[in-house]
Structure formats: structure tokens, C-alpha cells
Amino acid sequence: MYLPMDIALLKTFLEVASTGSFANAADRLFVTQSAVSLRVQRLEDSLGKPLFTRSRAGAELTPAGREFERYALSILRVWEEARQQVAIPEGFTRSLTIGAQYSLWPRLGFRWIDRLQAAMPDLNIRAELGMPDRLTRFLIEGVMQVGLLYMPQLRPGLEARKFLEEELVLVSSIPGVTMDTLGDNYVFVDWGPEFVTAHARALPHLTNPGLSFSLGAMVADYVINRQAAAYLPARYVKRYIDAGRMHLVPDAPPFPYPVWVVWREDLDPDLRTQAEAELSAAAHLADQEGEAVMDQLLEITHGDHLDTLGDARLD
């Protein structure tokens, strides 16, 4: 059995393999580049073969490195299984670690946990928060067994499935604001390359006034506490709209934004089946809330349909 320090070496090796760079791996692991180099060198000394070909362009796995990658993933999975099994509190027989991006916990992730607890009282649940890179690394290493993400990264041993269609809608804390009167109150939220491209084509007049966010739905707090407007998930902002703290902007085109669930393929089949059923039920409620917001937007929009952001008719 590998010692904790050896686990750190394996995680470092896999991070370099994933990023193709010692520098990028150091950034993700919050250590110095020299520490990453030393850890990889220790592995190479132990195995007696180089694992990476170093160059100015980065680090590429050698044939030995590709072979070792499979074993490194297996060792980490066994270690995490053992660590989590030993840590299960008395009275519980199974465990499941769920990770999700910030925007996906309210109205979805928390409801999923509620349903899991009700359906499986013997299940010990741990929740993780993070951006896609961090959550994907946890899935690969076996720290998590399932994750909810907007933009999944497909890796060996992981299975991704789209299970919910989110809608990003333009909301404002200013009552009565319109597309023509947004002005400097609009703040740009970066929801990824597809959104950025569609936004630039359809709404060129909403230029970035020097402020943009890559914080997802967390921007809702910024909008509520200031005279501001932004694109946010319909499901997430419904409570604020119902309370009169946010207002839909008439004629603002929504943007479809799929939500994915990413499973580790080696998760116990029975546990996965039960967990999937409860996730589907929680997603159904979230979908209904999103549809209610879309119905409200349609009511205040001119015409009998909603053009989506990125629709050719808006370009």
C-alpha cells in the first residue's frame, strides 16, 4: 500500500499528464514548479524509466508514462475507496461523494441530497464545491463519484450525460428596465465560449464596460445589491423574481445552457441506479421552475415566441 506522500506523487504525475505542463500542474496543485519536478523525478527514479519527454512546449508522456498512467489511476481509486470506506460513520454502510459547481447546488444539488437521504438512510453523503477543472480532477482520482457540471471534461473512466437544459435569462435589480435602457448597468458574465460568441453576435451594443465575471450564479448577489443586470440561470433566479428583488428584462433573448452529470464508471451499479432516479426527480422540479420563469419572460416579450441568444434571426 502506498503511503500518503506516494499518493501525492501519483496525483502530481497525473496532473502533469493531464495539463501537459509542469507549470500548469504546479498552478493547479498550488505548489511550486520545482516541487512538481522533484515529485515526478522521485517517481521516475523509483520506476527506473522516464515518464515524460520534457521540452519548451511542455511535457509529453513517454510509452512508459502512458503505461504507468493506468496503474496510477487504479492505485488512486483503491486508495480513495479505502479512505472513504474507513471514514464512514457508525450507522452507515455506503458512501457517495457528490461535487457540483456553485450555480448547481441551490434548487438542484441540495434537493438531490434531500431525496438521497430519504431514499437511502444508510448512505453517508459528502458534498464538494468547485470549478470544472477541480471537480474533474476529483472524479479522476476517485475523491468524488459523481459531479454536476456545465462543461464536462471527458476522461477515461468517466461517463457524462446531459440531464437538464438550463436557460440563462437577462435579469435586473432595476424595475422597468428594458433592452434599450440597460446602459452601464449591464455586467457581463462569462458562461463559456459558446455564450460569449452568441452574445457578441446578437448583442453587440451591450459591450463590456470594463467589468466581467467568471463566477457563475454567484453574480446574483452582486446584481441584487447594486443597480445592475446580468445573464443568470432561470432556475436559480426564480426565488428573487418571485420576491420582487429581480426583474426579467423584456425581449431579452435567453440562452440554452445544458447541465451534465458525470459519473465514475466503477461506481456500484445499484447505488448509481438509485442515485440516478433521485437526481431525475430533483431535476424535474428544477426544470419546472425554469419553465415558469420562461413563461413569465414570454408574457412580457413582444411576439408569440422567444428567440434564443445565438439564433440566426438575431444576428
QUIWO-V948674 format. One record per residue. N is the residue number from 1. SS is DSSP state (a for helix, b for strand, c for the rest). PSI is psi in whole degrees, -180 to 180 (NA if undefined). OMEGA is omega as a letter, one per 20 degrees, with the letter a starting at -180 (* if undefined). Layout:
n:N ss:SS psi:PSI omega:OMEGA
n:N ss:SS psi:PSI omega:OMEGA
This chain:
n:1 ss:c psi:134 omega:r
n:2 ss:c psi:144 omega:r
n:3 ss:c psi:161 omega:a
n:4 ss:a psi:-39 omega:a
n:5 ss:a psi:-37 omega:r
n:6 ss:a psi:-33 omega:r
n:7 ss:a psi:-41 omega:r
n:8 ss:a psi:-37 omega:r
n:9 ss:a psi:-43 omega:a
n:10 ss:a psi:-42 omega:r
n:11 ss:a psi:-38 omega:r
n:12 ss:a psi:-44 omega:r
n:13 ss:a psi:-46 omega:a
n:14 ss:a psi:-32 omega:r
n:15 ss:a psi:-40 omega:r
n:16 ss:a psi:-41 omega:r
n:17 ss:a psi:-38 omega:a
n:18 ss:a psi:-44 omega:a
n:19 ss:a psi:-21 omega:a
n:20 ss:c psi:21 omega:a
n:21 ss:c psi:135 omega:r
n:22 ss:a psi:-38 omega:a
n:23 ss:a psi:-45 omega:r
n:24 ss:a psi:-38 omega:r
n:25 ss:a psi:-40 omega:r
n:26 ss:a psi:-41 omega:r
n:27 ss:a psi:-43 omega:a
n:28 ss:a psi:-31 omega:a
n:29 ss:a psi:-5 omega:r
n:30 ss:c psi:43 omega:r
n:31 ss:c psi:173 omega:r
n:32 ss:c psi:160 omega:r
n:33 ss:a psi:-33 omega:r
n:34 ss:a psi:-34 omega:r
n:35 ss:a psi:-40 omega:r
n:36 ss:a psi:-46 omega:r
n:37 ss:a psi:-42 omega:a
n:38 ss:a psi:-42 omega:a
n:39 ss:a psi:-45 omega:r
n:40 ss:a psi:-39 omega:r
n:41 ss:a psi:-38 omega:r
n:42 ss:a psi:-40 omega:r
n:43 ss:a psi:-45 omega:a
n:44 ss:a psi:-38 omega:r
n:45 ss:a psi:-39 omega:a
n:46 ss:a psi:-38 omega:a
n:47 ss:a psi:-20 omega:r
n:48 ss:c psi:16 omega:r
n:49 ss:c psi:149 omega:r
n:50 ss:c psi:140 omega:a
n:51 ss:c psi:-23 omega:a
n:52 ss:b psi:149 omega:r
n:53 ss:b psi:115 omega:a
n:54 ss:b psi:143 omega:r
n:55 ss:b psi:174 omega:r
n:56 ss:c psi:-25 omega:a
n:57 ss:c psi:-17 omega:r
n:58 ss:b psi:-144 omega:a
n:59 ss:b psi:127 omega:a
n:60 ss:b psi:138 omega:a
n:61 ss:b psi:137 omega:r
n:62 ss:c psi:170 omega:r
n:63 ss:a psi:-40 omega:r
n:64 ss:a psi:-37 omega:r
n:65 ss:a psi:-41 omega:r
n:66 ss:a psi:-38 omega:r
n:67 ss:a psi:-42 omega:a
n:68 ss:a psi:-27 omega:a
n:69 ss:a psi:-41 omega:r
n:70 ss:a psi:-43 omega:a
n:71 ss:a psi:-38 omega:r
n:72 ss:a psi:-43 omega:r
n:73 ss:a psi:-41 omega:r
n:74 ss:a psi:-43 omega:r
n:75 ss:a psi:-44 omega:r
n:76 ss:a psi:-40 omega:r
n:77 ss:a psi:-46 omega:r
n:78 ss:a psi:-41 omega:r
n:79 ss:a psi:-47 omega:a
n:80 ss:a psi:-39 omega:r
n:81 ss:a psi:-46 omega:a
n:82 ss:a psi:-45 omega:a
n:83 ss:a psi:-43 omega:a
n:84 ss:a psi:-37 omega:r
n:85 ss:a psi:-43 omega:r
n:86 ss:a psi:-32 omega:a
n:87 ss:c psi:-4 omega:r
n:88 ss:c psi:125 omega:a
n:89 ss:c psi:158 omega:r
n:90 ss:c psi:137 omega:a
n:91 ss:c psi:-8 omega:r
n:92 ss:c psi:147 omega:a
n:93 ss:c psi:-16 omega:a
n:94 ss:b psi:163 omega:r
n:95 ss:b psi:153 omega:r
n:96 ss:b psi:127 omega:r
n:97 ss:b psi:123 omega:a
n:98 ss:b psi:136 omega:r
n:99 ss:b psi:149 omega:r
n:100 ss:b psi:153 omega:r
n:101 ss:c psi:157 omega:a
n:102 ss:a psi:-46 omega:a
n:103 ss:a psi:-19 omega:a
n:104 ss:a psi:-2 omega:r
n:105 ss:a psi:-54 omega:r
n:106 ss:a psi:139 omega:r
n:107 ss:a psi:-1 omega:r
n:108 ss:a psi:-68 omega:a
n:109 ss:a psi:-45 omega:a
n:110 ss:a psi:-39 omega:r
n:111 ss:a psi:-35 omega:r
n:112 ss:a psi:-44 omega:r
n:113 ss:a psi:-43 omega:r
n:114 ss:a psi:-45 omega:a
n:115 ss:a psi:-38 omega:r
n:116 ss:a psi:-43 omega:r
n:117 ss:a psi:-39 omega:a
n:118 ss:a psi:-38 omega:a
n:119 ss:a psi:-30 omega:a
n:120 ss:c psi:80 omega:a
n:121 ss:c psi:-20 omega:a
n:122 ss:c psi:2 omega:a
n:123 ss:b psi:122 omega:r
n:124 ss:b psi:126 omega:a
n:125 ss:b psi:136 omega:r
n:126 ss:b psi:139 omega:a
n:127 ss:b psi:140 omega:r
n:128 ss:b psi:149 omega:r
n:129 ss:b psi:142 omega:r
n:130 ss:c psi:172 omega:r
n:131 ss:c psi:166 omega:a
n:132 ss:a psi:-41 omega:a
n:133 ss:a psi:-46 omega:a
n:134 ss:a psi:-45 omega:a
n:135 ss:a psi:-39 omega:r
n:136 ss:a psi:-41 omega:r
n:137 ss:a psi:-41 omega:r
n:138 ss:a psi:-38 omega:r
n:139 ss:a psi:-44 omega:a
n:140 ss:a psi:-42 omega:a
n:141 ss:a psi:-11 omega:a
n:142 ss:c psi:5 omega:r
n:143 ss:c psi:-38 omega:r
n:144 ss:c psi:153 omega:r
n:145 ss:c psi:-19 omega:a
n:146 ss:b psi:145 omega:a
n:147 ss:b psi:149 omega:r
n:148 ss:b psi:119 omega:a
n:149 ss:b psi:156 omega:r
n:150 ss:c psi:-41 omega:a
n:151 ss:c psi:86 omega:a
n:152 ss:c psi:154 omega:r
n:153 ss:c psi:114 omega:a
n:154 ss:c psi:126 omega:r
n:155 ss:c psi:158 omega:r
n:156 ss:c psi:137 omega:r
n:157 ss:c psi:-3 omega:a
n:158 ss:b psi:147 omega:r
n:159 ss:b psi:125 omega:a
n:160 ss:b psi:141 omega:r
n:161 ss:b psi:131 omega:r
n:162 ss:b psi:127 omega:a
n:163 ss:b psi:-6 omega:a
n:164 ss:b psi:138 omega:r
n:165 ss:b psi:104 omega:r
n:166 ss:b psi:156 omega:r
n:167 ss:b psi:124 omega:r
n:168 ss:b psi:127 omega:a
n:169 ss:b psi:153 omega:r
n:170 ss:b psi:119 omega:a
n:171 ss:b psi:157 omega:a
n:172 ss:b psi:151 omega:r
n:173 ss:c psi:0 omega:a
n:174 ss:c psi:115 omega:r
n:175 ss:c psi:140 omega:r
n:176 ss:c psi:4 omega:a
n:177 ss:c psi:147 omega:r
n:178 ss:c psi:175 omega:r
n:179 ss:c psi:-29 omega:a
n:180 ss:c psi:-17 omega:a
n:181 ss:c psi:9 omega:r
n:182 ss:c psi:-50 omega:r
n:183 ss:a psi:-137 omega:a
n:184 ss:a psi:-3 omega:r
n:185 ss:a psi:-14 omega:a
n:186 ss:b psi:134 omega:r
n:187 ss:c psi:141 omega:a
n:188 ss:b psi:129 omega:r
n:189 ss:b psi:123 omega:a
n:190 ss:c psi:104 omega:r
n:191 ss:c psi:20 omega:r
n:192 ss:c psi:168 omega:a
n:193 ss:a psi:-42 omega:a
n:194 ss:a psi:-42 omega:r
n:195 ss:a psi:-44 omega:a
n:196 ss:a psi:-44 omega:a
n:197 ss:a psi:-47 omega:a
n:198 ss:a psi:-39 omega:r
n:199 ss:a psi:-44 omega:a
n:200 ss:a psi:-37 omega:a
n:201 ss:a psi:-44 omega:a
n:202 ss:a psi:-30 omega:a
n:203 ss:c psi:57 omega:a
n:204 ss:c psi:-22 omega:a
n:205 ss:c psi:-17 omega:r
n:206 ss:c psi:64 omega:a
n:207 ss:c psi:152 omega:r
n:208 ss:c psi:118 omega:a
n:209 ss:c psi:22 omega:a
n:210 ss:c psi:7 omega:a
n:211 ss:c psi:121 omega:r
n:212 ss:b psi:153 omega:a
n:213 ss:b psi:144 omega:r
n:214 ss:c psi:47 omega:a
n:215 ss:c psi:7 omega:r
n:216 ss:a psi:-143 omega:a
n:217 ss:a psi:-11 omega:r
n:218 ss:a psi:-23 omega:r
n:219 ss:a psi:-17 omega:r
n:220 ss:a psi:-40 omega:r
n:221 ss:a psi:-37 omega:r
n:222 ss:a psi:-46 omega:a
n:223 ss:a psi:-44 omega:a
n:224 ss:a psi:-38 omega:a
n:225 ss:c psi:7 omega:r
n:226 ss:c psi:167 omega:r
n:227 ss:c psi:89 omega:a
n:228 ss:c psi:167 omega:r
n:229 ss:b psi:149 omega:a
n:230 ss:b psi:163 omega:r
n:231 ss:b psi:124 omega:a
n:232 ss:b psi:161 omega:a
n:233 ss:b psi:132 omega:a
n:234 ss:a psi:-44 omega:a
n:235 ss:a psi:-41 omega:a
n:236 ss:a psi:-40 omega:a
n:237 ss:a psi:-3 omega:a
n:238 ss:a psi:-43 omega:a
n:239 ss:a psi:-36 omega:r
n:240 ss:a psi:-36 omega:r
n:241 ss:a psi:-45 omega:r
n:242 ss:a psi:-33 omega:a
n:243 ss:c psi:-2 omega:r
n:244 ss:c psi:15 omega:a
n:245 ss:c psi:-17 omega:r
n:246 ss:c psi:157 omega:a
n:247 ss:b psi:135 omega:r
n:248 ss:b psi:143 omega:r
n:249 ss:c psi:118 omega:a
n:250 ss:c psi:143 omega:r
n:251 ss:c psi:6 omega:r
n:252 ss:c psi:122 omega:a
n:253 ss:c psi:132 omega:r
n:254 ss:c psi:170 omega:r
n:255 ss:b psi:119 omega:r
n:256 ss:b psi:134 omega:a
n:257 ss:b psi:98 omega:a
n:258 ss:b psi:148 omega:r
n:259 ss:b psi:136 omega:a
n:260 ss:b psi:147 omega:r
n:261 ss:b psi:131 omega:a
n:262 ss:b psi:121 omega:a
n:263 ss:b psi:147 omega:r
n:264 ss:b psi:132 omega:a
n:265 ss:c psi:-21 omega:a
n:266 ss:c psi:10 omega:r
n:267 ss:c psi:142 omega:r
n:268 ss:c psi:125 omega:a
n:269 ss:a psi:-40 omega:a
n:270 ss:a psi:-42 omega:r
n:271 ss:a psi:-41 omega:r
n:272 ss:a psi:-44 omega:a
n:273 ss:a psi:-46 omega:r
n:274 ss:a psi:-43 omega:a
n:275 ss:a psi:-38 omega:r
n:276 ss:a psi:-40 omega:r
n:277 ss:a psi:-42 omega:r
n:278 ss:a psi:-34 omega:r
n:279 ss:a psi:-41 omega:r
n:280 ss:a psi:-40 omega:r
n:281 ss:a psi:-43 omega:r
n:282 ss:a psi:-39 omega:r
n:283 ss:a psi:-33 omega:r
n:284 ss:a psi:-43 omega:r
n:285 ss:a psi:-43 omega:r
n:286 ss:a psi:-39 omega:r
n:287 ss:a psi:-39 omega:r
n:288 ss:a psi:-40 omega:r
n:289 ss:a psi:-41 omega:r
n:290 ss:a psi:-40 omega:r
n:291 ss:a psi:-36 omega:r
n:292 ss:a psi:-40 omega:r
n:293 ss:a psi:-41 omega:r
n:294 ss:a psi:-36 omega:r
n:295 ss:a psi:-41 omega:r
n:296 ss:a psi:-41 omega:r
n:297 ss:a psi:-40 omega:r
n:298 ss:a psi:-37 omega:a
n:299 ss:a psi:-32 omega:a
n:300 ss:c psi:8 omega:a
n:301 ss:c psi:138 omega:r
n:302 ss:c psi:134 omega:a
n:303 ss:c psi:179 omega:a
n:304 ss:c psi:14 omega:r
n:305 ss:c psi:166 omega:r
n:306 ss:c psi:123 omega:r
n:307 ss:c psi:132 omega:a
n:308 ss:c psi:154 omega:r
n:309 ss:c psi:126 omega:a
n:310 ss:c psi:-9 omega:r
n:311 ss:c psi:137 omega:a
n:312 ss:a psi:-28 omega:a
n:313 ss:a psi:-18 omega:a
n:314 ss:a psi:-14 omega:a
n:315 ss:c psi:NA omega:*
